[in-house]
Every structure is written in structure tokens, then in C-alpha cells.
Amino acid sequence: MIINKTQSNLNNINFNDIIIPIKLQHLSRRVQGQENGKAMQLLKSYKKIPQITTEFHSPIIVNSIKQRKDSNYSQQPQQLIEKESKQITIDSEYMTNQYKQINLQSSLPQIPLSTMNTLTKLNDLSRSSNLIQTPKNSDTKRSLVKSQFKTYSNNQKNNLINNSTNTGSSKDSHQNQSTLQKQIYAKNIIYSYCGKPRKRKVNVSAKSFIVYDCFENRIVSQRKCNKRMEIASLTKIMTFYITMVILEQINLNYKDIKVKVTKKASETIGTTADLKYNDILTIQDLLYGLMLPSGNDAATLIAQTIGTIILFYESDKYLDYKLIDIEQLSAEGHYYNLDLKTHQCPIEIFISKMNHYSYLIGQKNTQFACVHGLANQDNYSSCHDIVLLSLECMKYDTFNQVISCKEYISQTQNNNKSYEWKNTNKLLDKGFFGIKTGVTDSAGPCLASAYRSNEMEYYIIIVLSCKNLQLRFDETISLLQHAKYKKGVGKSCLLLQYVDKKFRQDHEATIGVEFGAKQLIIKSKVIKIQIWDTAGQESFRSITRSYYRGSIGAILVYDVTRRETFENATTWVNEIKKYGNDNIVIILVGNKTDLSDIRKVSEDEAKEMAKQNGLEYIEVCAKQNYKVDEAFQIITEKIYKKIELNQIDLSNEKCGVKLGSKGSFIEENQQEDQKKQSICC
């Protein structure tokens, strides 16, 4: 964040040239819905085009806009035109009288600060730092947003003036009222005419998706993530989970349980593991056949086996786990309940467990009606529920091993036949380690993915009902890239918390520069600080330089949970010292202290680094508003101290400090102290 002396500063706005708020509001409504090209055509119909002072996020000041009397305008009744012109004249005279005598240099001292992140390592320091003067091929999108001016009727204007003369000192009241109105208008001008950043939206065909950050336990982005939809073979994730849970409860090893392939399993349609009737495999083999080739036959056989184990366990019957022959057990009548006089289906028993544990893990939009995911409108879930299930499954090492396996060869136990299965997930070569593919005509192409590149990047991405089979992979990659782009160190959240006392969980990464301002008290003196939030990406480095050259302070923010941001801090310090003001004050801020369980940079290590570079150090949490105000208070006090010690040449326009209208605030303080002393005597 940089608070900088640019042409877009609040103090340089000429209120005499500002357009009448009533007319400006009408213009904004016309422009707001237009595309950029149409908007520029509309602006050309006026005599003066708005001046764009900088490329990124600098306010666009409209000096004056006058309507051209074109054919459409001339068709209006003459009386209406005269009435409108008269109203414009009245409003113009009112604003001129209110602000003509006001010195636009605020009486408050102004200290520019800069807050920067350490997301990107700086390279190629010889790169040009000139501002880009044209918006072509820019990473920002210009737009005029609807004006938020507070307008007054003639009666309200008169009341404002009368109120100022009826209470207290007329002169002081009038000045206070004028100052208040000036601040209201000025604030609206700044935020009504600013370059808006282009938000990087990912266009995906998936009807529902979710990107979940497993480290921060939050949703990064989503679309209808709680919508109930068919999930095709993603159902097999729950089939795997129930198998592991039941065997764990009964204390059985999946490697020791052997089962004979049933006729029902071998005849299952859809994608299969190509299981042959009467072949004998272990549960371990079947789990690979379930997840890699997405075998519906393996899902059926697993459900039959686990359902049988549950039935025998709950009935206190003996079952030989060395070889489970389901068809023989059925022929012997073990599935017939004499009390209820009904046949108990092991698959139905398994499905009931699926729904029971679905409830236990917190799935609210899920119901299972099959074990494999073949088309069934009663078998559904949601993206968010699949994330919850995946997190539970990943607690088992076996699950992680299976879903990350690219190829598996299984050997049958009764004949020397072997099965070779290949994973259908094409993303395993691109940093992903699972989870499951799925597709049916009714559900469409689906994909559940898990990505982990280092200690601090761990995402689960679910896409449902994509346009085609390949897009489910492509869109998953796009969503991952978007999630990485949005993951910053939190400096923008720091500024938002400090200025507006708000926290935005899904704050976009800064593009170019963003603006903020606040007043604080140092030694009984009200000081206004202007803060420029600068982008940390390498592509915006030249823009960043141009701002902190005229700044007197810099707040360098890093993420305590990401070591690479801390390691880049030293490079940023050198960058600031090389191109910044000679007297610039720098403090190092460690953000996200609430994530102590995944912290990668200790406080002692950060303090030592700050000490070596001659920096102040403080740790904050923008989310919890922990020591946010204190960080800005510290840097402002250090700047103020330098001014008191005459270490900053206030006569130099590039020193980064602007004086109030009364002159040096150091002298003002001395005069105030003398007055206090004379009163005490």
C-alpha cells in the first residue's frame, strides 16, 4: 500500500471545476450499463474528456462536462431547457460559494505510506519504471460507476447555511459545516471516479463446482456448491470410505480378506474392472479395481462382501474371512431372516451404512441409492458434501495410496490370472494426486481432484456436470490457477480492516494500486495518512516503484504460513531502499497469526531478520483485527519522530510529507505547548 503524491490526491481536486452532482448522477446511470467502447463514444459527445492520471487505480478526475445541444437535446421543450439551465446555474453558484474560499490543502498534515506484499520474488531490477500511459493491453478495466454524491435541494442548502449561523460561533460553525460537506463530496468523487480492477473470473462449463483450501479450511470459489446433483462414479468415494470404516471397527485387515467374484458382480454394466466370474481376489485388489478403472463390478462385489461381514458380525455368526463365497452363503440361507421372514440383501445393508455415515460426517444434501453411481435420480450429492467426504477419506493412508496410483496389477488367488488397471484421472501427471472421475448421461462428466504442490498449497476441487469429458480436466486446472492467483499475503485485507473495520475472506489479489486514507492522533496532533495498496506481482513492479518513490513509509507484509513470502522480504527491502525516499521508514508485518497450527516462520526468526535490516517488526491478524491499528500507529509515530528531529526536509516536495494550510505542524505544536504553559502560569 502506498500513499503517494500523485495528481489524483484528494488535496489537488478543484471543487470549482467539479460537475454538478445532480447532472453527474444522471450521466453515471447512462454510462454504467455500457460496454467500454460504447462508453467512450458517449464521453466523446461532451466537450472535455476525463483525464486519466495514472494507469492503475488512480482516480479519474472529471474537470468539467457540458452537455452538447445535439438534435435530441434540441427537441426538448424550450421551457424545460430554460428551467434545467437555470437549475444548473443555481447549483453551480451554490457549490462555488461553498468551496471557493476553502483551501484544498487540508489543515491536517499528510503522510504517505506504502504497504507492499512479498508474494513475488523480484528479478530484473533494471526494468523500466515508467508508468504506462495507455490502457491498451492493460490488466485493468476502466469504468464509470454510479455516483454516490449526496445531493441537496434548495431548501436543504439554505437549512445547512442557516443551521451554521444559529448554533455557536457562526464563523466556526460555517467552517465546520463547509469542511464536512467538502469531505462528503471529496470522498464520493474519489470513489465514484476510480479505475476498477479487472477481476479474473474463470469461465467454466460445470453447472456446479467448488475449490476448497484444506489448509485454511475455507471455500476459495464455488458455484452452486450445495446444489443436489447426480454425481455418477464419485459415489465410489463413499463406497471406499464405508469399506475402510467397517473393517477398522471390526479390526480386520483388507489384505487378508479374500472373496470370490459373484455372477451379479461380473454382469454389472458400465465401466468395469473386467472381473471374471469365480475369480478370487482380496479386498485390497478390489479397492484398486474400484478407483482406478472406476469398476462398477468391483463396487458391487465390495458391497456384497462388506454387507455380508456386517450381517454376520451383528448376528454373532462365524464367517471364514480367508474365503468369502457369497453365492454359497446365499444358497445355505444365511441371508434369510427367520424372525422377519425376509431375505436380507448385503448390498442394501451396505447402502444403509453409506447414508448413515453420510449423516455422521455432516453431509446435508446427499442421498445414496446405489454403490457405483449408475444413473439414478435418487442417488445424489453436492460439491460441498463431496469435499467433506474426501477430507474424511484422506485420513486413511490406503485411500491416498490408491487414488494416487497410476497403474496397478492384481494377481488372482485361485488361478495365475492377472488384472491390469490404469487410472482414468489424467491429472495425476500435473501435480494432482486424485481423487475420482465419473460420467453418466444424466450426471454428465464429473471430477473430484486433490492437489498438493508444497507444504502450503492443498486444494480439493470438485466439478459436476461439465460440458464434455476433457473440459472436466481443463476446468479443474483453471480453477486451481485461479485459486493460486487469489491467495495473497493479506495486505489488502489489512488495509480494509484498518480503514473500514471489515474483513473480506475472498479478497482478490491487488491489480496495480488501490487507495485508502485515515486520520490518527500522534501526540495530540491529528494526522492524515494516505495509503496506496500496491500489487506484489512481478508484472506490476514498475508501477509499484513509481509510488513508493514519493512515500515516507512502507509496510512490508508477508504471510507467516508461507515461507517463500518471508524469504522474498529481503529482496523487497533492498528494492525499497534503492528506489524509495532516503528517509523512508519501513516496518515488517507478519500476517495470518491465527493460523498458528500451519505456521512456517517463527516470530523469533522474523525478528532477527528485521533486526539485521534495521526494521521494526510486528505480527498482526487482519481477520481478527489483531494489532492492525498498532502497526499503522507504530510507523506513523516513527515518521513523526523523524520530523520532530528535523531528519526530513519538509521544504522538499519529494520528501513524502505534505504540510497543512497553517504551515509546519511542528511549529503549531510548539505554539500550543507555549499556550498551555502560559495558562498554567
BAGUMAR-53567 format. One record per residue (C-alpha): x, y, z; residue in three letters. Coordinates in steps of 0.02 Angstrom, whole numbers, plus 50000, padded with zeros to 5 digits. Layout:
BEGIN
XYZALA...
//
This chain:
BEGIN
500005000050000MET500725016549951ILE500135033549999ILE500865044449869ASN500845062149798LYS500035059249628THR498885070349530GLN497435060149595SER497685065249777ASN496185072149867LEU497035088649901ASN497275092649717ASN495445091549669ILE494755108049610ASN492985108349675PHE492565123449568ASN492775112549415ASP491785097749477ILE490185094249384ILE488525097049471ILE488085081249571PRO486305080549504ILE486865080349322LYS488325068949359LEU487185056049435GLN486145055749277HIS487705053549171LEU488325039049276SER486705029349252ARG486875030949065ARG488685025749061VAL488625011849189GLN487754998949082GLY488765002348926GLN490224992248862GLU491905000948861ASN491795005348677GLY490055012548690LYS490525021848848ALA491965030648762MET490815035448618GLN489625043048744LEU491015052748828LEU491565059848661LYS489885068548649SER490485080348785TYR491705094548765LYS493005088048886LYS493605070148908ILE494025064049084PRO495875064349122GLN496625047649171ILE498115052349276THR498865035149300THR498635017849229GLU498155008249384PHE496825012749512HIS497135031449512SER495555041549522PRO494895048249358ILE494515066449388ILE493195074449280VAL493595093049274ASN492015098049183SER490695090249074ILE489505100648973LYS488075093348875GLN488115096648689ARG486505103048616LYS486295089648485ASP484725085348389SER483965075148530ASN484305089048653TYR483545102448543SER481925092848529GLN481535096048713GLN480285109948752PRO481105126848767GLN480375129748940GLN481105113349003LEU482815118048935ILE482755135249016GLU482185127649181LYS483585114749176GLU484895127949134SER484275139049275LYS484405124449398GLN486185120749340ILE486655139049366THR485925139149543ILE486815123049590ASP488435129049514SER488385145449609GLU487985136149770TYR489475124449755MET490615138749706THR490115149149858ASN490315134249972GLN492035129049915TYR492845144049836LYS493585150250000GLN494125133050058ILE495975129450046ASN496045112349966LEU497665108950058GLN496935100950214SER497425108450380SER497945090950430LEU499725085150396PRO499755071250267GLN500985056950273ILE501105045050127PRO501375026850172LEU501605011550064SER501114993850105THR501814980149995MET501684961349994ASN503074948749972THR502134936649862LEU503294937849713THR505174937349709LYS505924952249619LEU507034949149470ASN507734960149333ASP507904975749438LEU508444985849286SER506694985449215ARG505965002349167SER504885010349299SER503935022449187ASN502055022449204LEU501085015249062ILE500125029448984GLN498895019748879THR497585007348939PRO497894995848791LYS498264977848842ASN498074983149021SER497644972049169ASP496354984649225THR494654988949157LYS494075006849162ARG492275010449204SER491245024749270LEU490205018749415VAL488605026349479LYS488945042049578SER488605041549763GLN488535060449783PHE487455066949921LYS486365080049837THR485355093649920TYR483795102749872SER483745121749881ASN482835121050048ASN484115108850118GLN485525120050060LYS484765135150146ASN484465124950304ASN486285119650308LEU486845137750298ILE485545143650424ASN485995129850547ASN487805135050541SER487355152750594THR486105148050730ASN487225137250838THR488835143150923GLY490045154150832SER489385157550659SER491125157950585LYS491695141750665ASP490065132950630SER490085138350450HIS491865132150429GLN491455115650512ASN489915113450404GLN490875117850247SER492275106050293THR491035092150325LEU490185094850157GLN491875095950071LYS492385079250144GLN490755071250092ILE490915077249913TYR492765073449904ALA492535055749965LYS491185052549837ASN492235059849698ILE493685048349739ILE492625032649743TYR491455037349601SER492865040149476TYR494175027049500CYS494895013849386GLY494114997349435LYS495234981849431PRO494814968349308ARG494264953449411LYS494964937349345ARG493434926449325LYS493604908449271VAL492354903449139ASN491904885249170VAL490514874849096SER490244864849256ALA488504867549324LYS489194866049498SER490964867149566PHE491954870849722ILE493774874949762VAL494194871349943TYR495794876550031ASP496194862350151CYS497504872250248PHE496424887350282GLU494814876950290ASN493854888750178ARG492994889250011ILE494044898949886VAL492734899249748SER491134890049709GLN489594889149601ARG488024881449673LYS489114870649785CYS487614864949889ASN486504860349743LYS485924842249740ARG486524833649583MET486884816149521GLU488714812549547ILE488994796949440ALA490534786949494SER491014799449629LEU489844788349729THR491284775949738LYS492194787749858ILE490884783649989MET490974765149942THR492834765649981PHE492544775350142TYR491244763250211ILE492384748550173THR493814756150273MET492694761450418VAL491844744550439ILE493454734550428LEU494254746250554GLU492814744050676GLN492854725150665ILE494764725350668ASN495014716350503LEU496414718250377ASN495834721250199TYR497374712050135LYS496844695850221ASP495034695150162ILE494784685050003LYS493174684749905VAL492524675249754LYS491814685549610VAL489924683249601THR488894681949444LYS487964697949489LYS489594707449502ALA490324700649340SER488744705649245GLU488704723649308THR488574736049165ILE489524752249134GLY491374754849166THR492104739249244THR493694731449309ALA493284716749195ASP493104704549340LEU492834686449289LYS491574675149372TYR492314663949511ASN493994672849514ASP494644675549691ILE495364692349742LEU495744701549903THR494814716949963ILE496414726649931GLN496354721549747ASP494534726349735LEU494864743749806LEU496084747049664TYR494844739849539GLY493534751449614LEU494514767749599MET495734766149454LEU494654759549309PRO493064765049402SER492444747149408GLY490584745549439ASN490844726749456ASP492134729649593ALA490914741249683ALA489554728149678THR490694714349743LEU491384725449882ILE489624730049937ALA489114711749937GLN490644706950039THR490584721050168ILE488694719150184GLY488944700750221THR490274704550351ILE489104717050436ILE487674704550436LEU488704690550513PHE489534702150638TYR487884709250701GLU487114691850708SER488604684650801ASP488854671650666LYS490514664250616TYR491214669250447LEU492804662450368ASP493704677950304TYR495014667650214LYS493734664850076LEU492014672850068ILE490904664049941ASP489344674749938ILE488344663649821GLU488664648349929GLN488164657950086LEU486574663350000SER486194645549947ALA486424639950127GLU485114652650183GLY486244663850284HIS485394679450212TYR483654673950263TYR482954681350422ASN481854668450508LEU481084681150627ASP480594693550491LEU480414680150359LYS481304691150234THR482874689650129HIS484214701850184GLN485184709250040CYS487014713150083PRO487034727449956ILE485544735750041GLU486414733750209ILE487944742250135PHE486904756650062ILE486074759550230SER487804761550306LYS488254773850168MET486794785050213ASN487104783050400HIS488914788750389TYR488434802250265SER487414809850405TYR488794807550533LEU490104816950432ILE488914831550406GLY488294829250228GLN486654838650212LYS486254836950027ASN486704818749997THR485754802649975GLN486424786049912PHE485354773549817ALA486754763249737CYS488564758749769VAL489304762649597HIS488454778449534GLY487494771949384LEU486104783649329ALA484864785349471ASN483934801249514GLN483844795749697ASP485734794849707ASN486384812549728TYR487564823849823SER488324841249813SER490064848249785CYS490214853849964HIS489674836850031ASP490944828049920ILE492304839149994VAL491784833750169LEU491834815550116LEU493524817450032SER494274825250188LEU493684810350290GLU494374797950164CYS496074806350159MET496314802050342LYS496664784350281TYR498374781450205ASP497654767350100THR496464779350015PHE497874791449972ASN498924777249903GLN497534770549793VAL496934786949718ILE498714792449676SER499154775949593CYS499284777149403LYS499334758549368GLU499014742749468TYR499244724249430ILE498224711649530SER498544692949541GLN497074681149567THR497154668949713GLN496434653349627ASN497244653949455ASN498764662749389ASN497724676049303LYS498174694349323SER497204710549306TYR498004726849250GLU497084742849289TRP497534760649239LYS496914776349323ASN495644786349222THR496214802649303ASN497264812149176LYS497844825049304LEU499004813549400LEU500464819349293ASP500094837649332LYS500324838749519GLY498654831049570PHE498564815049672PHE496724810149650GLY495294808349677ILE493964801049561LYS493214802949388THR491394799849344GLY490174801149200VAL488404796049156THR487164803049031ASP486124810849170SER487544816849282ALA488724822349143GLY490634822249160PRO491174824449342CYS492844825149430LEU493444825849609ALA495264831449622SER496564834049757ALA498094844949731TYR499594847549843ARG501184855349774SER502064860249935ASN501774862550120GLU500594877150093MET499574872649939GLU498254859449970TYR496614860549875TYR495114849449841ILE494204853849681ILE492534846449630ILE491694849449461VAL489984842149417LEU489104841049250SER490424848349136CYS490124850848950LYS491234836448894ASN492484823748960LEU494044833948926GLN493354850048999LEU493214842449172ARG495114841249175PHE495444857949091ASP494224867249203GLU494964859449359THR496664866349310ILE495894883449275SER495044883549445LEU496684878849529LEU497624892849441GLN496264905049492HIS496404899149673ALA498284901749672LYS498044919049598TYR496844923949736LYS497974917749875LYS498924933249934GLY499814937750094VAL498314947750157GLY498934965650141LYS497334971350054SER496324963550195CYS497484972650316LEU497074989450235LEU495204985550228LEU495204980950412GLN496154996650460TYR495145009050358VAL493395001450360ASP493484988650501LYS492934975050381LYS493654958350329PHE493364950350160ARG493764931650156GLN493864930149966ASP494814946349932HIS495544946849756GLU497404949449731ALA497834967649702THR497984973249522ILE499034988949506GLY498685000649652VAL497215003449769GLU496875018549879PHE496465020950063GLY496565035150189ALA496325037650375LYS496635050150513GLN497505045950676LEU498155055550826ILE500005056950866ILE500455067351020LYS498765076051019SER499005080450836LYS497785074050705VAL498745067150557ILE498025060850394LYS498915046250312ILE498615041450132GLN498895023150095ILE499205015349925TRP498974996449918ASP500184990749784THR500214974449688ALA501514961649737GLY501564953049568GLN503134954949463GLU502134962049317SER501664977549420PHE503374980949495ARG503714996349388SER502045003649442ILE502455000049623THR504135008949611ARG503355024849548SER502255025749703TYR503495022149842TYR504745034549770ARG503705048549844GLY503205039350003SER503895042050176ILE503385025050246GLY503215007050186ALA502334992450270ILE503054976050205LEU501814961850232VAL502184943250225TYR501174927550265ASP501804918250419VAL501124901950345THR502094903550182ARG503984903650196ARG504254909550017GLU503414926250056THR504584928650204PHE506114924150101GLU505614936949969ASN505504950750101ALA507374954050097THR507314957249910THR505854969249933TRP506804978650069VAL508274981149952ASN507064986949815GLU506284999849929ILE507945006449993LYS508635007649816LYS507185016749733TYR506245024249881GLY506445040049982ASN508085041650078ASP507135044150240ASN505805030950209ILE505265021350364VAL504985002650338ILE504144990350455ILE503974971650429LEU502254964350465VAL501884945750485GLY500054942350444ASN498874927550473LYS499434923750650THR497754915050679ASP498414900250576LEU499674895250708SER499474876650676ASP500174878350499ILE501414892150535ARG503064890750441LYS504014906250501VAL504324908350687SER504194925350770GLU506004924450830ASP506624921250653GLU505634935950585ALA506264947550723LYS508054942650686GLU507814946250500MET507024963250540ALA508454967350658LYS509764963450526GLN508904975250403ASN508554988950530GLY506664986650527LEU505294986950656GLU504314970650668TYR502544966850721ILE501354952250697GLU499524955150655VAL497954946050603CYS496854955550480ALA495464942850501LYS495324945050689GLN495854963450687ASN497334959250799TYR498604973450813LYS498104980650644VAL497904998350710ASP499504996350810GLU500514992650653ALA499975008850570PHE500185018350733GLN501985012350750ILE502545017750578ILE501665034550591THR502485038050759GLU504205033950688LYS503895045850542ILE503295059350661TYR504845057350767LYS505955059750615LYS505025075850576ILE505255082150754GLU507115078550744LEU507215088050579ASN507825072550489GLN506595075750349ILE506745090950237ASP504945097150235LEU505375110250104SER505745096249980ASN504165092149883GLU504755074249862LYS505025071150047CYS503365061950060GLY502565073850186VAL501295087350146LYS501025101450267LEU499335108050319GLY498695125050269SER499405132950428LYS501175127850389GLY502305116650490SER501355106350615PHE502925105450720ILE502805124250745GLU500955122650782GLU501305110150919ASN502635121550993GLN501405136050992GLN500085125251075GLU501335119951209ASP501775138251243GLN499925142551262LYS499705128351386LYS501215134451485GLN500565152251489SER498875146251550ILE499675135851687CYS500665150951748CYS
//
